[in-house]
């Protein structure tokens, strides 16, 4: 395996100086740290399209690697490709059903696109596996509030606060829903 630092330039270099996607063939797709570092290089340089090309090549090479699809979903979302982000994150959740991050990212992406039903389904699936569901209760509460299901939304925001008492957005949203001021909710 090639050491990642030999493949990737310093963060300060511009997107044009990022590695040629053809040179990524030697990246170890099983090495989460290498994949995460590669993702961060593309995110920090705002080279979303280039990152998408690289992670699509990696996904073609390792079709059952859910972490690649998680990273690809993040790049699609950052690049403004919402439908592609949702599809990639759905694949990640299917491949990594025991990893909470997939449910968090997918439900968050759905909320940004106002796909509240899919967000609620994703949160509920995630909460079956992760009852404490950091951010899943919050995201579910937000989606429920948007659908006018205020009492359920308040309960989810309270569950988020129980899991993370420092989550001021959950407290704010809970109070806003109680006052039926859903238009003022904070998403993040």
C-alpha positions as a Markdown table, in Angstrom:
| # | Residue | x | y | z |
|---|---|---|---|---|
| 1 | Unk | 0.0 | 0.0 | 0.0 |
| 2 | Unk | 1.1 | 3.5 | -0.7 |
| 3 | Unk | 1.4 | 5.8 | 2.3 |
| 4 | Unk | -1.4 | 8.3 | 1.9 |
| 5 | Unk | 1.0 | 11.3 | 2.5 |
| 6 | Unk | 2.9 | 10.3 | -0.7 |
| 7 | Unk | -0.3 | 10.5 | -2.7 |
| 8 | Unk | -1.8 | 13.7 | -1.2 |
| 9 | Unk | -0.4 | 17.2 | -1.2 |
| 10 | Unk | -0.5 | 19.5 | 1.9 |
| 11 | Unk | -3.9 | 20.9 | 2.7 |
| 12 | Unk | -2.8 | 24.5 | 1.8 |
| 13 | Unk | -2.4 | 23.5 | -1.9 |
| 14 | Unk | -5.2 | 24.4 | -4.2 |
| 15 | Unk | -7.8 | 22.0 | -5.6 |
| 16 | Unk | -5.9 | 21.8 | -8.9 |
| 17 | Unk | -3.0 | 20.4 | -7.0 |
| 18 | Unk | -5.0 | 17.6 | -5.5 |
| 19 | Unk | -3.9 | 14.1 | -6.6 |
| 20 | Unk | -4.9 | 12.9 | -10.0 |
| 21 | Unk | -7.9 | 10.6 | -9.5 |
| 22 | Unk | -5.9 | 7.9 | -11.5 |
| 23 | Unk | -3.3 | 7.9 | -8.7 |
| 24 | Unk | -5.8 | 6.9 | -6.1 |
| 25 | Unk | -5.8 | 3.3 | -7.2 |
| 26 | Unk | -3.4 | 2.4 | -4.5 |
| 27 | Unk | -5.4 | 3.8 | -1.6 |
| 28 | Unk | -6.4 | 1.1 | 0.8 |
| 29 | Unk | -10.2 | 1.1 | 0.8 |
| 30 | Unk | -10.3 | -0.8 | 4.0 |
| 31 | Unk | -8.3 | 1.9 | 5.9 |
| 32 | Unk | -10.9 | 4.2 | 7.4 |
| 33 | Unk | -8.3 | 6.8 | 8.4 |
| 34 | Unk | -6.9 | 7.0 | 4.9 |
| 35 | Unk | -10.4 | 7.4 | 3.4 |
| 36 | Unk | -11.3 | 10.1 | 6.0 |
| 37 | Unk | -8.1 | 12.0 | 5.4 |
| 38 | Unk | -8.7 | 11.9 | 1.7 |
| 39 | Unk | -12.3 | 13.1 | 2.2 |
| 40 | Unk | -11.0 | 16.0 | 4.3 |
| 41 | Unk | -8.5 | 17.1 | 1.7 |
| 42 | Unk | -11.3 | 17.4 | -0.9 |
| 43 | Unk | -13.7 | 19.1 | 1.6 |
| 44 | Unk | -11.1 | 21.6 | 2.8 |
| 45 | Unk | -10.1 | 22.6 | -0.7 |
| 46 | Unk | -13.8 | 22.7 | -1.8 |
| 47 | Unk | -12.8 | 20.4 | -4.7 |
| 48 | Unk | -16.2 | 18.5 | -4.4 |
| 49 | Unk | -16.4 | 17.3 | -8.0 |
| 50 | Unk | -12.9 | 16.0 | -7.9 |
| 51 | Unk | -13.6 | 14.3 | -4.6 |
| 52 | Unk | -16.7 | 12.8 | -6.0 |
| 53 | Unk | -14.8 | 11.4 | -9.0 |
| 54 | Unk | -12.2 | 9.8 | -6.7 |
| 55 | Unk | -14.7 | 8.3 | -4.3 |
| 56 | Unk | -16.9 | 7.0 | -7.2 |
| 57 | Unk | -13.8 | 5.2 | -8.4 |
| 58 | Unk | -13.1 | 3.8 | -4.9 |
| 59 | Unk | -16.8 | 2.7 | -4.7 |
| 60 | Unk | -16.5 | 0.9 | -8.0 |
| 61 | Unk | -13.5 | -0.9 | -6.6 |
| 62 | Unk | -15.0 | -1.8 | -3.2 |
| 63 | Unk | -18.7 | -2.0 | -3.9 |
| 64 | Unk | -19.5 | -3.4 | -0.4 |
| 65 | Unk | -17.6 | -0.7 | 1.6 |
| 66 | Unk | -20.2 | 1.4 | 3.3 |
| 67 | Unk | -17.7 | 3.9 | 4.5 |
| 68 | Unk | -16.8 | 4.9 | 1.0 |
| 69 | Unk | -20.5 | 5.6 | 0.4 |
| 70 | Unk | -20.7 | 7.6 | 3.6 |
| 71 | Unk | -17.8 | 9.8 | 2.4 |
| 72 | Unk | -19.3 | 10.0 | -1.1 |
| 73 | Unk | -22.6 | 11.1 | 0.3 |
| 74 | Unk | -20.8 | 13.9 | 2.3 |
| 75 | Unk | -19.1 | 15.0 | -0.9 |
| 76 | Unk | -22.3 | 15.0 | -2.9 |
| 77 | Unk | -24.1 | 17.0 | -0.2 |
| 78 | Unk | -21.2 | 19.5 | 0.0 |
| 79 | Unk | -21.3 | 19.8 | -3.8 |
| 80 | Unk | -25.0 | 20.5 | -3.9 |
| 81 | Unk | -26.0 | 17.1 | -5.4 |
| 82 | Unk | -28.8 | 16.3 | -3.0 |
| 83 | Unk | -30.4 | 13.4 | -4.8 |
| 84 | Unk | -27.0 | 11.7 | -5.3 |
| 85 | Unk | -26.2 | 12.4 | -1.6 |
| 86 | Unk | -29.3 | 10.7 | -0.5 |
| 87 | Unk | -28.8 | 7.7 | -2.7 |
| 88 | Unk | -25.1 | 7.3 | -1.6 |
| 89 | Unk | -26.1 | 7.6 | 2.1 |
| 90 | Unk | -29.0 | 5.1 | 1.7 |
| 91 | Unk | -26.4 | 2.7 | 0.3 |
| 92 | Unk | -24.1 | 3.4 | 3.2 |
| 93 | Unk | -26.9 | 2.7 | 5.7 |
| 94 | Unk | -27.7 | -0.6 | 3.9 |
| 95 | Unk | -24.1 | -1.7 | 4.0 |
| 96 | Unk | -23.4 | -0.4 | 7.5 |
| 97 | Unk | -26.7 | -0.9 | 9.5 |
| 98 | Unk | -24.8 | -0.9 | 12.8 |
| 99 | Unk | -23.1 | 2.5 | 12.3 |
| 100 | Unk | -25.0 | 5.4 | 13.6 |
| 101 | Unk | -23.3 | 8.0 | 11.5 |
| 102 | Unk | -25.1 | 6.8 | 8.3 |
| 103 | Unk | -28.5 | 7.3 | 9.9 |
| 104 | Unk | -27.5 | 10.7 | 11.2 |
| 105 | Unk | -26.1 | 11.9 | 7.8 |
| 106 | Unk | -29.0 | 10.5 | 5.8 |
| 107 | Unk | -31.7 | 12.0 | 8.0 |
| 108 | Unk | -29.9 | 15.3 | 8.1 |
| 109 | Unk | -29.6 | 15.4 | 4.3 |
| 110 | Unk | -33.3 | 14.6 | 4.0 |
| 111 | Unk | -34.2 | 17.4 | 6.4 |
| 112 | Unk | -32.2 | 19.9 | 4.4 |
| 113 | Unk | -34.1 | 18.9 | 1.3 |
| 114 | Unk | -37.5 | 18.8 | 3.2 |
| 115 | Unk | -37.9 | 15.1 | 2.6 |
| 116 | Unk | -39.5 | 14.7 | 6.0 |
| 117 | Unk | -41.1 | 11.3 | 5.6 |
| 118 | Unk | -37.8 | 9.7 | 4.6 |
| 119 | Unk | -36.0 | 11.6 | 7.4 |
| 120 | Unk | -38.6 | 10.2 | 9.9 |
| 121 | Unk | -38.2 | 6.6 | 8.6 |
| 122 | Unk | -34.4 | 6.9 | 8.7 |
| 123 | Unk | -34.4 | 8.2 | 12.2 |
| 124 | Unk | -36.8 | 5.5 | 13.4 |
| 125 | Unk | -34.7 | 2.8 | 11.8 |
| 126 | Unk | -31.6 | 4.2 | 13.4 |
| 127 | Unk | -33.2 | 4.5 | 16.8 |
| 128 | Unk | -34.1 | 0.8 | 16.8 |
| 129 | Unk | -30.4 | 0.1 | 16.7 |
| 130 | Unk | -29.2 | 3.2 | 18.7 |
| 131 | Unk | -31.9 | 4.1 | 21.3 |
| 132 | Unk | -29.9 | 7.0 | 22.7 |
| 133 | Unk | -29.6 | 8.2 | 19.1 |
| 134 | Unk | -27.5 | 11.3 | 19.4 |
| 135 | Unk | -28.9 | 13.6 | 16.7 |
| 136 | Unk | -31.4 | 11.0 | 15.6 |
| 137 | Unk | -33.9 | 12.2 | 18.3 |
| 138 | Unk | -33.2 | 15.8 | 17.3 |
| 139 | Unk | -33.7 | 15.1 | 13.5 |
| 140 | Unk | -36.8 | 13.1 | 14.2 |
| 141 | Unk | -38.2 | 15.9 | 16.3 |
| 142 | Unk | -37.5 | 18.4 | 13.6 |
| 143 | Unk | -39.3 | 16.3 | 11.0 |
| 144 | Unk | -42.3 | 15.6 | 13.2 |
| 145 | Unk | -42.6 | 19.4 | 14.0 |
| 146 | Unk | -42.6 | 20.2 | 10.3 |
| 147 | Unk | -45.4 | 17.7 | 9.8 |
| 148 | Unk | -47.5 | 19.3 | 12.6 |
| 149 | Unk | -47.0 | 16.4 | 15.1 |
| 150 | Unk | -46.1 | 18.7 | 17.9 |
| 151 | Unk | -46.4 | 16.5 | 20.9 |
| 152 | Unk | -44.2 | 13.8 | 19.3 |
| 153 | Unk | -41.7 | 16.4 | 18.3 |
| 154 | Unk | -41.5 | 17.8 | 21.8 |
| 155 | Unk | -40.9 | 14.3 | 23.1 |
| 156 | Unk | -38.0 | 13.7 | 20.6 |
| 157 | Unk | -36.4 | 17.0 | 21.5 |
| 158 | Unk | -36.6 | 16.1 | 25.2 |
| 159 | Unk | -35.0 | 12.7 | 24.4 |
| 160 | Unk | -32.2 | 14.6 | 22.6 |
| 161 | Unk | -31.8 | 16.8 | 25.7 |
| 162 | Unk | -31.8 | 13.7 | 28.0 |
| 163 | Unk | -28.9 | 12.3 | 25.9 |
| 164 | Unk | -27.1 | 15.6 | 25.5 |
| 165 | Unk | -28.1 | 18.3 | 28.0 |
| 166 | Unk | -25.8 | 20.8 | 26.3 |
| 167 | Unk | -27.8 | 20.7 | 23.0 |
| 168 | Unk | -29.2 | 24.2 | 23.2 |
| 169 | Unk | -30.9 | 23.8 | 19.7 |
| 170 | Unk | -33.0 | 20.9 | 21.1 |
| 171 | Unk | -34.1 | 23.2 | 24.0 |
| 172 | Unk | -34.8 | 26.1 | 21.6 |
| 173 | Unk | -36.8 | 23.9 | 19.2 |
| 174 | Unk | -38.7 | 22.2 | 22.0 |
| 175 | Unk | -39.8 | 25.6 | 23.3 |
| 176 | Unk | -40.6 | 26.8 | 19.8 |
| 177 | Unk | -42.8 | 23.8 | 19.1 |
| 178 | Unk | -44.6 | 24.2 | 22.4 |
| 179 | Unk | -45.5 | 27.7 | 21.4 |
| 180 | Unk | -46.4 | 26.4 | 17.9 |
| 181 | Unk | -43.7 | 28.6 | 16.3 |
| 182 | Unk | -42.4 | 25.9 | 14.0 |
| 183 | Unk | -41.2 | 28.3 | 11.4 |
| 184 | Unk | -38.4 | 29.4 | 13.8 |
| 185 | Unk | -36.9 | 26.0 | 14.4 |
| 186 | Unk | -33.2 | 25.5 | 14.2 |
| 187 | Unk | -31.9 | 22.6 | 12.1 |
| 188 | Unk | -28.3 | 22.6 | 13.3 |
